[in-house]
Amino acid sequence: MPETYQFVKRLPNDIGGLQADAVQQTDHVLLPWEKRCHALADVLDFHKIINTEEKRRGVEALGADLVGKLSYYERWIVAFANILFEKRILSPTDLALKMDEVAARPRD
């Protein structure tokens, strides 16, 4: 590795070239919430609220520990929330109130 590598920090999802087990490819049917998350990403991008580059930066900003603990779409959701907080489009209080409202809905 070049000497200058010490000056560059790997981002959490930058795993290229590292030792790892073989990739196990499996078919994965998306759960309904994962489909909604993907649709949300498309809507945010279409309306120029959060673009792909911002989403990538948002996921990288989570840090290696959190990236390692969250699933693929969980990373997206946390990144979206943080970016919307930064842009003052959404507040943590508003999000918490909405989450409480959804949790209180009757389930069939």
N, C-alpha and C positions, 0 to 999 in steps of 0.2 A: 504494500500500500504506500502511496506517496507520502512524503513527510508532511505535506500540507493537509493531509487528512485530519490531523489532530486539531486543526482549526475549524473543521466543519463537523457539526453535530448531525448525526443521523436522525431523521424524523421517525416517529413511532412506527409508521407503516412502511418505512424504507428498509426492506429486509432482503433486497437483492444481493446475492453473493454470500450471504451468511449460511452457515451449516444448518441443515434442517432435514427432517424426514421427507420421504417422497410425498408429493401432493396426492391426497386421496380424493379423486373426483367422484362426486355423487350427484344424482338428480335431487333437486330440492324444490318441493312445491311451496311457493310462498304462502305464508299465513295471511289472513285478511288484513291484519294490522301492518304487515310488511308491504302489501300491495298499496295500502293507503299512504304509507310513508313514501313509497316511490312516486305515487301520484302527487303527493304534496311537494316533492322535490321538483317535479315537472311544472306544477302551478307556480311555485316560487320563482323558478327560472323564467317561465313564460311572462310573468308580470314584472320581471326585472327586479325582484326583491332580493333573492339569493341566487347567484350563479354557480356553476360547477366549480370554478376556482375557489370561490368563497367557501363552498361546502368542503372541499378538500382541505383548505387551510383550517377550517373549523374542526375537522376531524383530527388533523395533525396537532392542533393546539390542545387537544385533550390529554396528551402525554402518553407515554408508553404503558404505564400501569393501567390507566382507564381504558385505553385502546385494547389492551389484552384481556380485560374483564367483560367488555361489552360485545354484543353481537354486532354484525355488520350494520343492520338497520337501527339498532340502539345508538350506535355512534352517530348516525345521520341525525336522529331526533335530538340528541344532546347538542350536536353542532348547530342545528337549526335554531334551537332555543337560545343558545349563547349568542349567535349572530343577530337574532331578532332583539335580544336584550341590548347588544352593543349599538344597534341602529335605533333603539328606543321605539321600536314598532310594537313591542310586547314587553311587559314588565314581569318580573318573577311573581309578584302578587297576583296579577291578572291570570297568569298561568296556573298558579296554585288554586285560585278560586274556581277556575274552569275544571281543573282536575277533580276537585271536591264535588262539583256539580255532576260531572260524569260518573264518579264513583257512587253517588247517591241515587242514580237512576235505577229503577226496578229492573231486575233481570228475569227473563222468561225461561 
